[in-house]
């Protein structure tokens, strides 16, 4: 039987690809050349999709790889042990990790206690945000605490803007408030396409836990 395989690797296609990539490289090189400022950045990861905390802890690992010391405060999680907590507690000299929550608000069903815990967590976060030895601070699920008004958003904004110049801050959680998005340097919204939970699959170690 005759081979009917069609190849698209023609000299013309190769040349057009080369020209497109050359133009793209020129644009990217120009943007890199224009980005000369060094400073600590605020990164907000929000939205209903999975991966916000996972991204935050990925940046913790990245910061450690650059020799930075890191502070972590988890505002909501805490009722169930997680892999990230178990792993990063292996580095007590490099990671200051505080798990301050007692579970999701629909589990606790006690706004007054949730508020007390959230404000205690923010007191720890404020101390980290004033410590220049910490190159990166992760405030995991802070957005949820702000959504339910467990912490004053203006106090959070003031403390973030008063932090050391080169300190990076990563903030995760659904429903990031507009005031936080306004001052952030990078904001990513995670969207949902599919989720295993909707298919009756419980939270899995190494994926959600």
C-alpha positions in Angstrom: 0.0 0.0 0.0 1.3 3.4 -1.0 2.4 5.6 1.9 0.0 8.6 2.1 1.9 10.5 4.8 1.7 14.2 4.2 4.6 16.4 5.4 4.3 20.1 6.2 8.0 20.6 6.6 8.5 22.6 3.5 11.3 25.1 3.0 8.7 27.9 2.6 7.0 27.0 5.9 10.4 26.8 7.7 11.3 30.3 6.4 8.0 31.8 7.5 8.4 30.3 10.9 12.0 31.6 11.2 10.8 35.1 10.3 7.9 35.0 12.8 10.2 33.8 15.6 12.8 36.5 14.7 10.1 39.2 15.0 8.9 37.7 18.3 12.4 37.6 19.7 12.9 41.2 18.8 9.7 42.2 20.7 10.6 40.1 23.7 14.2 41.4 23.8 12.9 45.0 23.7 10.5 44.3 26.7 13.3 42.6 28.7 15.6 45.6 28.0 12.9 48.0 29.2 12.3 46.0 32.5 15.3 47.3 34.5 13.6 47.8 37.9 14.3 45.4 40.8 11.8 45.3 43.7 9.7 43.0 45.8 6.5 42.0 44.0 3.0 41.2 45.2 1.5 38.2 43.4 -2.2 37.3 43.8 -3.6 34.0 42.7 -7.3 33.8 42.8 -10.4 32.4 41.0 -12.5 29.2 41.4 -10.1 26.8 39.7 -7.7 24.4 41.4 -4.0 25.3 41.8 -3.8 28.5 43.8 -2.1 27.2 46.9 -0.2 24.7 44.7 1.2 27.7 42.8 2.0 29.5 46.0 4.0 26.6 47.5 5.7 26.2 44.1 7.1 29.7 44.5 8.1 28.9 48.1 10.2 26.0 46.6 11.6 28.3 44.0 12.6 31.0 46.5 14.4 28.3 48.6 16.3 27.3 45.5 17.6 30.9 45.3 18.8 30.7 49.0 16.0 32.9 50.3 14.3 32.4 53.7 10.5 32.1 53.5 7.6 32.8 55.8 4.2 31.0 55.3 0.9 31.7 57.0 -2.1 29.5 56.2 -5.3 31.3 57.1 -8.1 28.8 56.6 -6.5 25.4 56.2 -5.4 23.5 59.3 -8.1 21.0 60.1 -6.6 18.4 57.8 -2.9 17.7 57.5 -1.4 18.5 54.1 1.6 17.4 52.1 3.0 20.9 51.8 3.0 21.3 55.6 4.7 18.0 56.2 7.3 18.7 53.5 8.2 22.3 54.4 8.5 21.6 58.1 11.6 19.7 57.2 13.4 23.0 56.7 12.9 24.9 60.0 15.9 27.1 59.4 14.7 28.3 56.0 10.8 28.2 56.3 8.8 29.7 59.1 5.4 28.0 58.7 2.3 28.9 60.7 -0.9 27.0 60.1 -3.4 29.2 61.8 -6.8 28.1 60.5 -9.2 25.5 61.8 -10.9 24.6 58.5 -13.3 26.1 56.1 -15.9 28.5 57.3 -18.8 26.1 56.4 -17.1 23.6 58.8 -16.4 25.9 61.7 -19.8 27.8 61.5 -18.5 30.2 64.1 -17.7 33.6 62.7 -16.5 35.1 66.0 -14.0 32.3 66.4 -13.0 32.5 62.7 -12.4 36.2 63.2 -10.2 35.6 66.2 -8.1 33.0 64.4 -7.8 35.1 61.3 -6.7 38.2 63.3 -4.2 36.1 65.2 -2.9 34.8 61.9 -2.6 38.4 60.6 -0.6 39.4 63.6 2.0 36.7 62.6 1.8 37.8 59.0 2.5 41.4 60.0 5.6 40.4 61.9 6.8 38.5 58.8 6.0 41.5 56.6 8.3 43.6 58.7 11.2 41.1 58.6 13.8 42.0 55.9 15.4 38.6 56.3 12.4 36.9 54.6 12.7 37.1 50.9 9.2 35.7 50.3 6.1 35.5 52.3 3.2 33.3 51.3 -0.2 34.2 52.7 -2.3 31.2 51.8 -6.1 31.6 51.6 -5.8 35.2 52.9 -8.4 36.1 50.2 -11.0 34.0 51.9 -10.5 35.8 55.2 -10.8 39.1 53.4 -13.9 37.9 51.6 -15.7 37.2 54.9 -14.4 40.4 56.5 -12.5 38.5 59.2 -9.6 40.9 58.7 -9.7 44.6 57.7 -8.7 44.9 54.1 -7.2 48.4 54.5 -5.0 47.2 57.3 -3.8 44.4 55.0 -3.1 46.9 52.2 -1.2 49.3 54.6 1.0 46.4 55.9 1.7 45.1 52.4 2.8 48.5 51.2 5.0 49.0 54.3 7.0 45.8 53.9 10.8 45.7 53.1 11.5 46.9 49.5 12.8 43.6 48.2 10.4 41.2 49.9 8.0 39.3 47.7 4.5 38.4 48.8 2.2 35.7 47.4 -1.4 35.8 48.3 -3.9 33.0 47.4 -7.6 32.2 47.7 -10.8 32.8 45.8 -12.5 36.2 45.5 -9.5 38.5 45.9 -10.9 41.9 46.8 -10.5 44.8 44.3 -8.3 46.8 46.6 -5.8 44.0 46.7 -5.9 43.4 43.0 -5.3 47.2 42.5 -1.9 47.2 44.4 -0.7 43.8 43.2 2.0 43.5 40.5 0.8 40.2 39.1 -2.7 38.7 39.3 -3.7 35.3 38.0 -7.3 34.1 38.0 -7.6 30.3 37.9 -10.6 29.0 36.0 -12.4 25.7 36.1 -12.6 23.5 33.1 -13.1 20.2 35.0 -12.6 19.0 38.5 -12.3 15.5 39.9 -14.6 16.3 42.8 -17.5 16.9 40.5 -17.0 13.3 39.3 -17.3 11.9 42.8 -13.6 11.6 43.5 -12.5 12.6 47.0 -9.5 14.8 47.7 -6.3 12.9 46.9 -3.0 13.0 48.8 -0.4 14.6 46.5 -3.0 16.4 44.5 -5.4 18.3 46.8 -3.9 17.3 50.2 
